[in-house]
């Protein structure tokens, strides 16, 4: 059983682990558990796996009044988890982060079912820290995680990356043509994560004239919340592809000379495998501000440039234009971020899980 979701950063590694488990043992039955109404309820079935939804929500840091129903939801989710567990009878449970991880792993641990955690960030979330005490193994992306988990349970694996990224053979030209753009122009990819990024979208919208003026073209994933996408699309700018979500991210990465992105751990893992020069704008309200920690780790290794979310309007376009004209800097960023890339995390994690239950 695999529990978690909420964003692509949890869903895609969960699917990578599931696919690796199936490659190693095709007879394995895998059931996902997610939070009702969240992204996983759509994406997991699309990938060919069954999923059960539970009623659970996270702690709302911005509005305490919205947390009133939390205790009731937690109790309800445990009742739902008990029913799902008793029906499926898993030999192992894997938590990848997201709201549904906590009740599923907590229940598994109470029933002595081997539980495994995948912590993608360099700063562990509170529920994972709690669950880590009784987990069979904790898979982590980076060193120094003894601050959060028992040392003897930690296994450094890196982050599982989608197979279409790991095995990407798409050329830059093929990627650019897929989006209907011009291979002779410097190409920028802007991604705010699967749900979008208000500050990045706002800065790019303001900077639209600068793209054309500097002979840059743009592949822009806006996320669902950006309402002006269709209005901008209707202006017929030939140097722009704009859409809510990019399904074929391997082609987008292949096309990009520079990427503008949030600093979620999974996005970083994919950018590292693809070796992309990136401007990171960490989401400042992520738990424990872990995206800033993620981005700073790369900045320290000359593997990325960081712009604070609060400074994105003043600095993003100027930094982007400067980088687009600096071949030496782009080359340094590509070389250094590629050193962080790991392509076998899913295989290592799947192998360890199967070893422990067989």
N, C-alpha and C positions, 0 to 999 in steps of 0.2 A: 504494500500500500504506500502511495506517495501523497503527501499532504503539503499544501501551500499554494501560493499564487498571489494574485492582486495586481502584479505588473509583469511585463515581459521578462524583467530581471530575475523573477522567480520561476516563471513558467517555462522559459526556454531551457534553462539548465535541468529542470525536472524532466522535460521531454528527452533531453540528451542522455540523462541517466537511464530513463525507461528504455530508450532505444538500445543502449549498450547492454542492459540486462537481457533484453530480448535476443540480441545477437549471440550472447553467450549461452542462453538457455531459451530456445524458441518455445518450449512448452510452458514457460512461466505465465501465470495469470497476474496482471497488474491492474489495480484499481486506483484511480486518483480521488482525493477528497479536496473540495475547494469551498470557497465562501460564495453563497448564493448572490447572484447579481454582479459578480466580479468577472474580470476578463477570462479567467481560466475556464469558466463554464461554457465558453464559446470555443476557445483555442484548443483545449484538450481533445474534445470530440472531433474537431477538424483534423487533428493529428492521428486519429484512429483509436483513441483509448477511451474506455468508459470513465465517467466521473460522477460522484455523488456530491450534492451540495448541502452545506450545513448553514444554519443561521448564526453568523458570528461577525463582529466588527472590531476594529482596532480602537485603541485609546485615542480620543481626539484632543490633541494638545492645544488647539486654537480656541475651542469652545467647551468648557467643562460641563455645561448643561447638557451637551449632546451625549455625555457618558452615563447619564442616569439609567439608561436601559442595559448597560453593559453586564451587570451581575446576572440579570435575567437571561440575556443572550448566552452567557457563558454556561449557565445551568442547562439551558435548552440544547446548546451545542453538544454538551457531554451526553445527554440522553440520545441525541441523534447519532453521535459517534459510537455509543455502545451498540445501538441497533445495527449500524453498518459493519462494525468489527465482528459482531456475533454472526452476521450473515456471510461475510467474506473470509473470516478466520485467517488473517495474514500470518506468514512466518517471520516477516520483518516489516518495519514501518520506517519510512524515510521522510524527514521534514526538510523542506527547502526554504522555509521562511514565508511570511505572509500570515494572515489572520488564522487560517484553518490549521496551521501547523501545531499550535499550542494544545488545543483539546485532544487532537488525534494522538500526538506523541505522549501527552500526559496519561491518557487512558492506556496506551500500549505499555508504558512503563509500569503502571499500576498492575497490569496483568502479566508482567514479566515477558512481554514480547520484545525481542531485540529491536532497539530503536537507533536510528542513525540520523545525524544532523549534517546538512551542508550549509556552512556559513560562508557566504560569498564575499562579505566585506571585511576590511581590515579593522573595523570596529564592530564587535558583535552586538546584536540586538538583545534587549533584556529577556525576552522569552526564551531565546536560544541559550542564554547563559544559565537560566533556571533549568532548562531541559538537559543541558550538557552534563550536569552532575550525574544523571542516571543513564545517559546514552551509552550504547556499546562502543561507538566510534564517532568522532567529530571530524568531518572533512573540512579543511580550511584552505583558503587561497594563498595566504601569506604567512611569513614567519612572525613570531612574537605574540601568538594568540594564547600563550600560557596565562596572560593577564585575565582571560575570560573563561578558560576551560581547563579541566584537569590535564596536566601535561601528558600522562600516559594514554589518554584517549584521543589525542590529536594526531591527525595524519594530514600532511601538507600535500594537496593534490592539484592545486590550481582550480580554476572555475571551468565547468563543462561548457563547451561552446557548440552551438548548432552545427550539425554535420555539413550543411551546405556552405557554411563559412569555412570550416576546417578544410574541406575538400574543394574549395572554390578554384575553378579554372577559368573563370570569366576574365577576359582581357579588359583593359581600360576602355578601349574603343567599343567593344561589345556592350559594356555597361552603359556608356554614354548614349549609344544609339537606342538602347532599350527605352531610355527616357526621352527620346526624340530630340536630343541636344547635339551640339557641335564638338567633335573630338579635338578640334584645334584650339578650343578655349579652356582656360583654367576652370576647373569644376569644383564647386563647393557643395558639400552635403550638410544640411542642418537637420539634426534629429534631437527632439527634446524628450526622448523616452517614449514608450508606447502610449502614454496618456497625454503627451504634449508638454510644452514648457512655455508658460505665459511670457516670462521675461525675454527669452530668446526670440519668440515669435514677434514680440513688440519691437525689439531692436532691429530685427530683419525687416519688418514692415517699414520702419522709419528709414532704413538704409537701402531700400529698393533702388532709388536713383543711382546710388554709388556702385551697385553691381554693374549696371550698364556702362556707366562712365569709365570704370576700370577694366572693361572687357572681361568680366567674370560671369559665369553662368551658375545657376543654383538648382539643386534638387532639395526640396523643402518638405519634410514631413511635419505637419502642423499639430497632429493629435486632434481628437474630436472637439475639444473645447474652443478651438480658434474659429470664430464665426465669420471672419472676413475672407476666408480662403477662396470661396466661389467668386466673390467680388473681384479679388486680385486676378484670379484665373481668367475672368472675362475680359481683362485688358489686352489679352493676346500677346504677351511678351514671349518672344521666341526663345529667349535665353533662360526661361524658367519652367521647371516642372514643380507643381504644387499638389499635395494630396494629404489626406488625414493619416493614412497609414501605408507603409511600404511593405508589401508581402515578400518581395524578393530582395531582401537586404544584401545578399551576396552581390547582386548587380549594382546596388547603390554604393557599397563600399569599393567595389572594383572601379567604378566611375570616378570616385572622389580623389582630388588632389589634396584637399584640406577638409577636415570634418569639424563642425561645431556641435558640441554634445554636452549633455549632463554627464555626471561622473559616477553613475551607477557601476557597481563592480562587474556586472555581466557585459555591459557595453564596453567597458575598458578591456575585458578579456577578449572580446571580438575585435576591437580596434588593434589590440596587440598582435593577434594572430594575422590580421590583414596588414599590419605595419603602416598605420595612417598618421600623418601629421595632424594633430588635433588641438583645437581651442576648447578647453573644458570650462563649463559654467556650472559649478556644483549647485544642486538644489539645497538651499539653506535650511529648509525645514525637515530634511530627512532625519530619522532617529539618530540622536547623538552627533548630528552634523557629519555623518560618516562619509558623505560624498566629498566634502572638503578634505577629509583625511585621505581618501582614495586619490584625489587629484594632486594633493601636496606630495604624496609618495612619488608620483610620476615627475612632477616639477623638480624634485630633489635629484632625480636621475636624468634630467634634461630630456625627458621623454614626453613632455606635454607642456602646454601653456595654460595657466589658470586665470580666469577673469571672475571676480566676485559677482554674484547675482545682483547686488546693489549697484554695481558699477557698469552693468552690461550696456546700458543705453549710451553712456559716454565713451566706452572703450572698445566694444566688440568690433564695430565696422573698421575703425582705425587700425586695430591690431590685425584684423583679417587682411586688410589691403596691404599692410606692411609685410606680413608673412607671405602673401601671394607673390611678392616681388623678390623674396629672399630665398633663392634656391639652396644655399648652404644651410640655412636654418631648417628648412623643410626636410632636407636630407638627414640632418642630425636627429630631428624628432622621429623620423621614420625608423632610422637605424636603432635608436635607443628604446622605442616602445616595442619594437619587434622582439627585443631581448626578453621582454616580460611574457611573451606568448607561450601558452601551453596547449597542445592539441590532443593530449591523451587523458585528460582528467576524468571524462565519463567512463573510459575503460578501466581506469585504476579504481574508481569508486565502485563500479559494478562488480569488479573482481573481488574486492574486499567484502562487499555485502554477501555475495554468493558463497564465499569461503566460510563466512561466519554462520550460515544457516544450513550448510550441507554437512 
